[in-house]
């Protein structure tokens, strides 16, 4: 039997409007738990609250949810507070594909202005919604199989996104790991100790029986290259290996040209596969080579860093840098598999491991408050590679990105949220001549973006301080060094990939676990924030 699709989110997020559109598209029946409660009680929700109190309403809500879940394959719109009951959360976790419709508080207030059946909003809806968001956001994030920001999308667009993502996932088994499902390809993301030994089995299952072309950098190839080659040869595969110089400064078209020469002169064929063994630089560059040689061959990402495992190996973004800025030349090319053996992380220097966790912290800030809280609590353990917590948090961080990418492969909507901290971070990284690690620059960029959001009244000072505290727990920088020229950083921001019609699109946090996109940030405000980060 197919799963129920259940919409959760605060009042005004669009659940009641979107649910019938999803049901119509899938040929299912739609149920609204609030409507069912009103029909059964024969009086409005506000009257139930007034006469019997919230506890009585919550009991009716649990009954309505349980009754709906006993039926077959429904689309269910729920009340905003349904997640506050642990019993309801267990029901949803066991029986439903949960979609969290998220919207900023101003959008919610605007949508709810004409509604009178929201007893918990009182006389100050904005304040009430902010308090509800603080309480419920971690619960929504923990349950959600898919998160959609609804501010700038029509109900039909939201419904289409839900239908497409759900249809691609509905028959996936939890044992297959995190799943990414996009028009460009669907694949598993597996992270855990000892997984590298399963590579030959996965190649067989994926039908990849041609030659394997292993690309790594000189450092990682020396550490792990022989093992990977011998593993594949022991299982009957033909494998060739190629090393690129280590470092972001070599993520260029010149390096790509060398890889092209190696592949083409050795007779690469369409049925072959590129194996990208390394961190973000190797993954981006080898992925781009695979995307473009012979107009595209398969690639498997074998990340060996925290950063690559939770971020760069997922989503199909490949490419190289240009003198103007990072990642300005590239292509979308989804891998056939992401296989991360967490045992390999032990060979990384401690500062490199710490820098990689910046991307996981970023995921927590923009969309997963529960992940953020657990990273704060377990910082010392994951920096020491303690298991099982390290593998669990890597998998959860990867799962967040997988959910976002599955709903927006080519960054036309919510995927841009993943660029939080990167607009300034990329500029700082380029200006440092790549002497700063990518994660370190993202951490600085997060503090800058958080500071911009705080000055615009979007992000509280307390939340900004909380972000800073967690970054510093991981040993990440939160201030700009004197060696970075702020004027040059401002110039480089204008060349960022997220610029549209000469306007910089900023990803700004609104609370821990939520973010928005703005293109109306005054540049003098950005300059002031950067100056304050000295």
C-alpha positions in Angstrom: 0.0 0.0 0.0 1.3 3.5 -0.8 2.1 5.9 2.0 -0.2 8.7 3.0 1.0 12.2 2.1 0.6 14.5 5.2 1.1 18.2 5.1 2.4 19.9 8.3 3.2 23.5 9.0 2.1 26.6 10.8 -1.3 28.2 10.2 -1.3 30.0 6.9 1.5 27.9 5.3 -1.0 26.6 2.6 -1.8 23.1 3.7 -5.6 23.3 3.2 -5.1 24.9 -0.2 -2.3 22.6 -1.5 -3.7 19.3 -0.3 -6.6 19.1 -2.7 -4.3 19.9 -5.6 -2.0 17.0 -4.7 -4.9 14.7 -4.3 -6.3 15.6 -7.7 -3.0 15.0 -9.3 -2.5 11.6 -7.7 -6.2 10.5 -8.0 -6.5 10.3 -4.2 -9.0 11.5 -1.6 -8.1 14.5 0.5 -8.8 14.8 4.2 -8.4 17.9 6.4 -8.2 17.0 10.1 -9.5 20.3 11.3 -12.6 19.9 9.0 -13.2 16.4 10.3 -13.0 17.7 13.9 -15.6 20.4 13.1 -17.9 17.9 11.4 -17.7 15.4 14.3 -18.1 18.0 17.1 -20.7 19.9 15.1 -19.2 23.2 16.2 -16.3 25.5 15.2 -12.8 25.0 16.5 -12.9 28.3 18.3 -15.9 27.2 20.2 -14.2 23.9 21.2 -11.2 25.9 22.5 -13.5 28.4 24.4 -15.7 25.7 26.0 -13.4 22.8 26.6 -9.9 24.1 26.2 -6.9 23.2 24.1 -6.3 19.8 25.7 -9.8 18.6 24.6 -9.1 19.9 21.0 -5.8 18.1 20.9 -7.5 14.8 21.9 -10.0 15.2 19.1 -7.1 16.0 16.7 -5.3 12.8 17.6 -8.5 10.8 17.0 -9.0 12.5 13.6 -5.4 11.8 12.6 -5.6 8.1 13.7 -8.9 7.6 11.8 -7.5 9.1 8.6 -4.3 7.0 8.8 -6.4 3.9 9.0 -7.7 4.5 5.5 -5.8 4.0 2.3 -3.4 6.4 0.6 -4.9 9.8 1.5 -3.6 13.3 1.2 -4.0 14.8 4.6 -3.9 18.5 5.6 -3.3 18.9 9.4 -3.6 21.6 12.0 -0.4 23.5 12.8 -0.1 22.1 16.3 -0.5 18.4 15.4 3.2 17.8 15.8 3.2 18.9 19.5 1.8 15.5 20.5 4.4 12.8 20.7 1.6 10.3 19.9 0.8 12.2 16.7 4.5 12.3 15.8 4.8 8.6 16.1 1.8 8.0 14.0 3.1 10.3 11.3 6.6 8.8 11.4 5.3 5.3 11.0 2.6 5.9 8.4 3.2 8.9 6.2 5.4 10.8 3.8 5.5 14.1 5.7 5.8 17.4 3.8 6.6 20.5 5.9 5.2 23.7 4.2 7.3 26.5 5.6 6.8 30.2 5.3 8.2 33.4 6.8 6.1 35.0 9.6 5.2 38.1 7.5 3.8 35.8 4.8 1.7 33.9 7.4 0.4 37.1 9.0 -0.7 38.4 5.6 -2.5 35.2 4.6 -4.3 34.9 8.0 -5.6 38.5 8.2 -9.0 37.6 7.0 -9.4 34.4 9.0 -11.3 34.4 12.3 -11.1 30.7 13.2 -7.5 30.7 14.6 -8.0 30.8 18.4 -4.4 30.5 19.3 -3.3 33.6 17.4 -5.1 36.1 19.7 -4.8 39.8 19.2 -1.1 39.7 18.1 -0.8 37.1 15.4 2.8 37.9 14.5 4.0 37.4 18.1 1.9 34.3 18.5 3.3 32.8 15.2 6.9 33.5 16.2 6.4 31.7 19.5 4.8 28.8 17.7 7.6 28.6 15.2 10.2 28.6 17.9 8.4 25.6 19.6 7.3 23.7 16.5 10.1 24.2 14.0 12.4 21.4 15.5 9.4 19.1 15.5 8.5 19.8 11.9 12.2 19.4 10.8 12.5 16.1 12.6 9.5 14.6 10.9 9.8 16.1 7.4 10.6 13.9 4.4 10.4 17.0 2.2 10.6 20.7 3.1 9.1 23.4 0.8 9.3 27.1 1.4 6.0 28.5 0.2 6.5 32.3 0.3 7.3 32.8 -3.4 5.5 29.8 -5.0 1.9 29.3 -6.1 -0.2 26.5 -4.6 0.0 24.6 -7.9 3.8 24.9 -8.0 4.0 23.6 -4.4 1.6 20.7 -5.3 3.6 19.8 -8.4 6.8 19.8 -6.4 5.3 17.4 -3.8 3.9 15.1 -6.4 7.1 14.8 -8.3 9.3 14.2 -5.3 6.9 11.8 -3.7 6.4 9.8 -6.9 10.2 9.3 -7.3 10.6 8.2 -3.7 7.5 6.1 -2.8 9.0 2.8 -3.6 12.5 3.4 -2.1 13.5 1.3 0.9 14.9 2.9 4.0 17.8 0.4 3.7 18.9 2.1 0.5 20.1 5.1 2.5 19.3 8.7 1.7 17.7 9.1 -1.7 18.1 11.9 -4.1 15.5 12.0 -6.8 15.7 14.6 -9.6 14.9 14.8 -13.3 18.6 14.4 -14.0 18.8 11.1 -12.1 18.0 9.3 -8.9 20.6 7.8 -6.6 21.5 6.7 -3.1 23.7 8.5 -0.6 25.3 6.0 1.7 27.6 7.0 4.6 29.1 4.8 7.3 32.2 2.9 8.4 33.7 0.3 6.0 31.4 1.1 3.0 34.2 1.4 0.5 34.5 -2.4 0.4 30.9 -2.5 -1.1 31.9 -0.5 -4.2 32.3 -3.5 -6.5 28.8 -4.7 -5.5 27.3 -1.3 -6.2 29.0 -1.1 -9.6 27.4 -4.5 -10.5 23.9 -3.4 -9.2 24.1 -0.2 -11.2 25.1 -2.1 -14.4 28.4 -0.2 -14.7 30.6 -2.9 -16.2 32.9 -0.7 -18.4 36.3 0.6 -17.3 36.6 2.5 -14.1 38.5 5.8 -14.3 39.7 6.8 -10.8 40.4 10.5 -10.4 41.9 11.8 -7.1 44.4 14.4 -5.9 48.0 13.5 -5.1 47.4 13.5 -1.4 44.3 11.2 -1.4 45.6 9.0 -4.1 48.7 8.2 -2.0 46.5 7.4 1.0 43.7 5.4 -0.6 44.3 5.0 -4.4 46.0 1.6 -4.3 43.3 0.2 -2.1 40.5 1.2 -4.4 42.3 0.0 -7.5 43.1 -3.4 -5.9 39.6 -3.8 -4.6 38.1 -3.3 -8.1 40.7 -5.5 -9.8 40.0 -8.3 -7.3 36.4 -8.2 -8.5 37.2 -8.3 -12.2 37.1 -4.6 -13.1 39.5 -2.8 -15.3 40.6 0.4 -13.6 42.9 3.3 -14.6 44.0 6.1 -12.2 44.9 9.7 -12.6 46.1 12.2 -10.0 45.5 16.0 -10.1 47.5 18.4 -7.9 46.1 19.0 -4.5 44.4 22.3 -3.7 41.6 24.7 -4.8 44.0 26.6 -6.9 44.2 23.7 -9.3 40.4 23.5 -9.8 40.8 25.0 -13.3 40.1 24.3 -17.0 43.9 23.6 -17.4 43.6 20.7 -14.9 40.4 19.5 -16.7 42.2 19.6 -20.0 44.9 17.2 -18.6 42.2 14.8 -17.5 40.5 15.0 -20.9 43.9 14.1 -22.6 44.3 11.1 -20.3 40.8 9.8 -20.8 40.7 10.3 -24.6 44.1 9.0 -25.3 43.4 5.8 -23.3 40.1 5.2 -25.1 37.4 6.1 -22.7 33.9 4.9 -23.8 30.3 5.9 -23.1 29.7 2.9 -20.9 32.6 3.7 -18.6 32.4 5.3 -15.1 34.5 8.0 -13.5 35.2 7.5 -9.8 35.8 10.8 -7.9 37.8 9.9 -4.8 38.5 12.9 -2.6 37.1 16.1 -1.2 35.1 18.9 -2.8 37.7 19.9 -5.4 38.1 16.4 -6.7 34.4 15.8 -6.7 33.6 19.0 -8.5 36.3 18.7 -11.1 36.0 14.9 -11.8 32.2 15.4 -12.0 32.7 18.1 -14.6 35.0 15.9 -16.6 32.4 13.1 -16.5 29.7 15.5 -17.5 31.5 16.7 -20.6 33.8 14.0 -21.9 32.0 12.1 -24.7 29.0 14.4 -23.9 28.6 12.7 -20.5 29.5 9.4 -18.8 28.6 8.1 -15.4 30.3 9.3 -12.2 30.3 7.9 -8.7 31.3 10.2 -5.9 33.6 8.6 -3.2 33.9 11.6 -0.8 36.8 11.4 1.7 36.0 14.6 3.6 33.2 15.8 5.9 32.4 18.7 3.5 32.1 16.5 0.5 29.9 13.9 2.3 27.3 16.3 3.5 27.4 18.8 0.7 29.5 18.9 -2.5 29.2 15.3 -3.5 25.4 15.6 -3.5 23.2 17.4 -5.9 25.0 17.2 -9.2 26.8 20.5 -9.2 30.1 20.1 -11.0 32.6 22.6 -12.2 35.8 24.6 -11.9 36.9 28.1 -10.8 37.6 31.1 -13.0 39.8 34.1 -12.2 36.6 36.1 -11.6 35.3 33.7 -9.0 34.6 30.2 -7.7 32.6 27.6 -9.6 31.6 29.9 -12.5 32.2 27.3 -15.2 30.4 24.0 -14.8 27.4 21.7 -15.4 24.7 19.9 -13.6 25.5 16.1 -13.7 24.0 13.9 -11.1 26.2 11.0 -9.8 24.9 7.4 -10.0 25.9 6.9 -6.3 27.5 8.7 -3.4 29.4 6.2 -1.2 31.1 7.7 1.9 33.3 5.5 4.0 33.6 7.4 7.3 36.7 5.4 8.2 38.6 7.5 5.7 37.9 10.7 7.6 40.6 9.6 10.2 43.3 10.4 7.6 42.1 14.1 7.5 43.9 16.7 9.5 41.7 17.9 12.4 41.3 21.5 11.0 40.1 20.0 7.7 37.5 17.8 9.5 36.3 20.8 11.5 36.0 23.0 8.4 33.7 20.4 6.7 31.2 20.6 9.5 30.4 24.2 8.6 28.2 22.9 5.8 26.3 20.6 8.3 25.8 23.6 10.7 24.6 25.6 7.7 21.9 23.0 7.0 20.8 23.2 10.6 20.5 27.0 10.5 18.5 27.2 7.2 16.2 24.3 7.6 16.8 21.7 10.4 16.8 23.1 13.9 17.0 19.6 15.4 20.2 18.9 13.5 21.6 22.2 14.7 20.8 21.4 18.3 22.4 17.9 18.0 25.5 19.4 16.4 25.8 21.8 19.3 25.5 19.0 21.8 27.8 16.5 20.1 30.5 18.8 18.7 33.4 17.2 20.7 32.3 13.7 19.8 32.0 14.2 16.1 35.3 16.1 16.0 36.8 13.0 17.6 35.0 10.8 15.1 33.1 9.0 17.8 30.6 6.5 16.4 27.7 6.0 15.9 27.1 9.7 16.4 29.5 10.9 13.6 27.9 8.7 11.0 24.4 9.5 12.2 24.9 13.3 12.0 26.6 13.0 8.6 23.7 11.0 7.3 21.2 13.6 8.7 23.1 16.5 7.2 23.2 14.7 3.9 19.5 13.9 4.1 18.6 17.5 4.5 20.4 18.5 1.3 19.0 15.4 -0.5 15.4 16.6 0.4 16.1 20.1 -1.0 17.9 19.0 -4.1 15.2 16.4 -4.9 12.7 19.3 -5.0 14.8 21.7 -7.0 17.6 20.2 -9.1 18.7 23.3 -10.9 18.4 26.0 -8.2 15.2 27.6 -9.6 13.6 27.7 -6.1 14.4 26.4 -2.7 17.8 25.0 -3.5 19.3 28.5 -3.4 18.9 28.3 0.3 21.8 25.9 0.3 24.0 28.9 -0.6 23.6 30.4 2.8 27.0 31.8 3.8 28.4 31.3 0.3 27.9 34.7 -1.3 30.4 36.3 1.0 32.2 33.0 1.7 33.2 32.4 -1.9 34.4 36.0 -2.2 36.5 35.7 0.9 37.9 32.3 -0.3 38.9 33.8 -3.6 40.4 36.9 -2.0 42.4 34.7 0.4 44.0 33.0 -2.7 42.5 29.8 -1.2 44.7 29.9 1.8 41.5 29.6 3.9 39.5 26.4 3.7 36.1 26.4 2.0 34.3 25.6 5.3 36.2 28.3 7.1 35.0 30.9 4.5 31.5 29.6 4.7 31.5 30.1 8.5 32.6 33.7 8.0 30.0 34.1 5.3 27.3 32.7 7.6 28.2 35.3 10.3 28.1 38.0 7.7 24.7 36.9 6.3 23.4 36.4 9.9 24.6 39.9 10.7 22.8 41.3 7.6 19.6 39.5 8.6 19.9 40.8 12.2 20.2 44.4 11.0 17.2 43.9 8.7 15.1 42.7 11.7 14.8 39.2 10.3 17.1 37.3 12.7 17.3 37.9 16.5 20.6 38.9 18.2 20.2 35.8 20.4 19.9 33.5 17.3 23.0 35.2 15.8 25.0 34.6 19.0 23.8 31.0 19.0 25.1 30.5 15.5 28.4 32.0 16.4 28.7 29.8 19.5 28.2 26.6 17.5 30.6 27.6 14.8 33.2 28.3 17.4 32.6 24.9 19.1 33.8 23.4 15.9 36.9 25.7 15.9 35.6 27.7 12.9 36.4 31.4 12.3 33.7 33.9 12.8 35.6 37.1 12.0 37.5 38.4 9.0 41.3 38.7 9.2 43.0 42.0 8.5 44.6 40.4 5.4 41.2 40.2 3.6 40.5 43.3 1.5 36.8 44.2 2.2 36.6 46.4 -1.0 37.8 43.4 -3.1 35.3 41.1 -1.4 32.5 43.6 -2.3 33.7 43.6 -5.9 33.7 39.8 -6.0 30.2 39.6 -4.6 28.9 41.2 -7.8 30.2 38.2 -9.8 28.5 35.6 -7.6 26.3 33.0 -9.4 23.3 34.1 -7.4 23.2 37.6 -9.0 20.0 38.1 -11.0 19.5 41.3 -13.1 22.5 42.9 -11.3 20.8 42.3 -7.9 22.5 40.0 -5.4 20.1 37.3 -4.0 20.9 36.9 -0.3 20.0 33.8 1.7 19.2 35.2 5.1 18.2 33.3 8.3 14.9 34.2 10.0 15.4 31.8 12.9 17.4 28.7 13.6 15.9 26.3 11.2 14.4 28.7 8.6 15.7 31.2 6.0 14.5 33.4 3.3 15.8 35.0 0.1 16.1 38.8 -0.4 17.5 40.9 -3.3 16.9 44.3 -1.7 19.9 44.4 0.7 21.7 47.8 0.5 25.4 47.3 -0.3 26.4 49.9 2.3 24.7 47.7 4.9 26.8 44.7 3.7 30.0 46.9 3.9 29.1 47.9 7.5 28.5 44.2 8.5 31.9 43.2 7.0 33.7 46.0 8.7 32.1 44.9 12.0 33.5 41.4 11.5 37.1 42.6 11.7 
